[in-house]
Amino acid sequence: MTVVSRTVPATITTERLVLRLFTPGDVEDRYAYQSLPEVARYLYRPPLTREACAESIAARAGGTGWKADGDGLLLAVCRAEEPGVMGEVVLTLTNALARQAEIGWVFHPRYAGHGYATEAAGALMSLAFGRLDVHRVFARLDALNTASAAVCERIGMRREAHLVENDLDGDRWGSEYVYAMLAREWNG
C-alpha cells in the first residue's frame, strides 16, 4: 500500500472560530495557558516555559506535510471577531500506513464552558476524515479530565479503553481513557 501525501490547510474556520498556524507573535498568549499548573496536570508533563512555547511555535510555524508517522498539525484557536489565542488543537499522524491520527486540545481555563474545545475538535475531525483521509482518530486523556472526556463524547467518539495506573506523573499514578472514532462513523 502506498502512503499518499496530503496537503494540510493553514487555516480552518467555523461559525465562531479561526484555527490557524501559530506565529511568533502568539508566544505570550500560548505561554499564558501552557504555563498554568492546572493545565499541565492532565498532560503528564510540567508547565511549559516561555522558551519552550517559543521553540515549539518556531518549529511548527511553517506547517507540516501529512505523509509520515509523527507528522502533525498544531493550530492556534482564536475567536473569529477578537484577537488573541485562547487555546490550541493538535492532530498527529501516528500510523501513516493504517491512517491513524491522534487528536488533542489545550485551552486557557478562562474559556471553559463555552463549547470552544468541542467546536475546534469537531473542525479538526472534519479535516482528518475529509481532506486528510484518516481512517481512525483517537484521543488519549487522563481519566480525571472530565472536561476532555465530555468533549470526546460531544463530538461522537466512543470510549474504547480505560488503562488503569498506566502512567506516572511525578508521584501520582494516572489512569487514562482512550476515545476513538472511525471515518465511517463521522457525520460532521
C-alpha positions in Angstrom: 0.0 0.0 0.0 1.3 3.4 -0.9 1.0 6.3 1.6 -0.2 9.4 -0.1 1.0 12.8 1.0 -1.9 15.2 1.8 -2.0 18.9 1.9 -2.7 20.4 5.3 -4.5 23.7 5.2 -3.1 26.6 7.2 -6.5 27.9 8.3 -9.8 26.4 9.3 -12.8 28.5 10.1 -16.0 27.6 12.0 -19.0 29.6 13.0 -17.2 31.3 15.9 -13.5 30.3 15.5 -10.4 30.6 13.4 -7.9 27.7 13.6 -4.6 28.8 12.2 -0.9 28.1 12.4 0.8 29.7 15.3 3.0 32.8 14.6 6.0 34.1 16.7 3.6 36.8 17.9 1.5 34.2 19.7 4.2 33.2 22.2 2.7 35.2 25.1 -0.8 34.0 24.5 0.3 30.4 24.4 2.5 30.8 27.4 -0.4 32.3 29.4 -2.2 28.9 29.4 0.6 26.4 28.8 2.4 27.7 32.0 -0.5 27.0 34.3 -0.2 24.0 36.6 -3.9 23.3 36.3 -3.5 22.9 32.5 -0.4 20.8 32.7 -1.7 18.4 35.4 -3.5 16.4 32.7 -0.7 16.4 30.2 1.8 14.3 32.3 4.5 17.0 32.0 5.4 20.2 33.8 4.0 23.5 32.7 5.8 24.9 29.7 8.3 27.7 29.9 8.1 30.8 27.7 11.2 29.5 25.8 9.6 26.1 25.2 6.4 27.8 23.9 8.6 29.9 21.5 10.6 26.9 20.4 7.6 24.7 19.6 5.9 27.6 17.7 9.1 28.2 15.7 9.4 24.5 14.8 5.8 24.3 13.5 5.1 27.8 12.3 5.7 26.8 8.6 3.1 24.0 8.9 3.7 20.4 8.0 3.2 17.7 5.5 0.9 14.8 6.1 2.7 11.7 5.0 4.9 10.1 7.6 4.5 8.8 11.2 4.8 11.8 13.5 3.7 14.4 11.1 1.4 16.8 12.9 -0.6 19.9 12.8 -0.6 22.3 15.7 -3.2 25.1 15.3 -3.9 28.2 17.4 -7.6 28.6 18.2 -8.9 32.2 18.1 -12.3 33.7 18.2 -13.3 35.0 14.8 -14.1 38.5 15.9 -11.4 39.0 18.6 -7.6 39.0 18.6 -5.6 36.6 20.7 -5.1 32.8 21.1 -7.3 31.1 23.6 -6.1 27.5 23.0 -4.8 25.0 20.6 -5.7 21.8 18.8 -3.3 19.2 17.5 -3.6 16.3 15.1 -0.7 13.9 14.8 -0.3 11.1 12.2 0.6 8.2 14.4 0.5 5.5 11.8 0.6 6.6 8.2 0.1 3.1 6.7 -3.0 2.4 8.9 -4.2 6.1 8.5 -4.5 6.6 12.3 -4.2 10.0 13.9 -4.3 11.3 17.5 -6.3 14.4 18.3 -5.8 16.7 21.3 -6.6 20.2 22.6 -5.5 22.5 25.3 -7.4 25.7 26.2 -6.9 28.5 28.7 -9.3 27.8 31.6 -10.9 31.2 31.3 -12.6 30.0 28.1 -14.0 26.8 29.6 -17.7 26.1 29.4 -18.4 27.9 26.1 -18.1 25.0 23.7 -14.9 26.2 22.0 -13.0 23.0 22.5 -15.9 21.0 21.1 -16.2 23.3 18.1 -12.5 23.3 17.4 -12.1 19.5 17.9 -15.1 18.9 15.6 -13.5 21.1 12.9 -10.2 19.1 13.2 -12.1 15.8 13.0 -13.8 17.0 9.7 -10.4 17.9 8.3 -9.0 14.5 9.4 -11.8 12.4 7.9 -12.3 14.6 4.9 -9.3 16.2 3.4 -6.6 14.1 5.1 -8.3 10.7 4.5 -7.7 9.4 8.1 -9.4 6.1 8.9 -9.4 6.3 12.7 -8.9 9.3 15.1 -8.2 8.7 18.7 -7.7 10.8 21.9 -5.8 9.7 25.0 -6.6 11.6 28.2 -6.2 11.4 31.9 -9.3 9.7 33.4 -9.7 12.6 35.8 -10.0 15.1 32.9 -13.8 15.1 32.8 -13.9 18.2 30.6 -12.0 16.5 27.8 -13.9 13.3 28.2 -17.1 15.3 27.7 -15.6 16.9 24.5 -14.9 13.5 23.2 -18.4 12.3 23.8 -20.0 15.5 22.4 -18.2 15.0 19.1 -19.3 11.4 19.0 -16.2 9.5 20.0 -16.6 6.3 21.9 -14.6 5.2 24.9 -12.5 2.2 23.8 -10.3 1.7 26.8 -9.7 2.5 30.4 -6.0 2.0 31.2 -5.6 1.8 35.0 -2.5 3.4 36.5 -0.6 3.3 33.2 1.4 6.5 33.6 3.4 8.1 36.4 3.0 11.9 36.9 5.6 12.7 39.5 4.4 10.6 42.4 0.8 10.1 41.2 -0.2 7.1 39.1 -2.5 8.3 36.4 -5.2 6.3 34.6 -6.1 7.0 31.0 -9.1 6.8 28.8 -8.8 6.2 25.1 -11.6 7.5 22.9 -11.9 6.9 19.1 -13.9 7.2 16.0 -13.7 5.7 12.6 -14.2 7.7 9.4 -17.4 5.9 8.5 -18.9 6.9 11.9 -18.2 10.6 11.4 -21.3 12.6 10.4 -19.8 16.1 11.0 
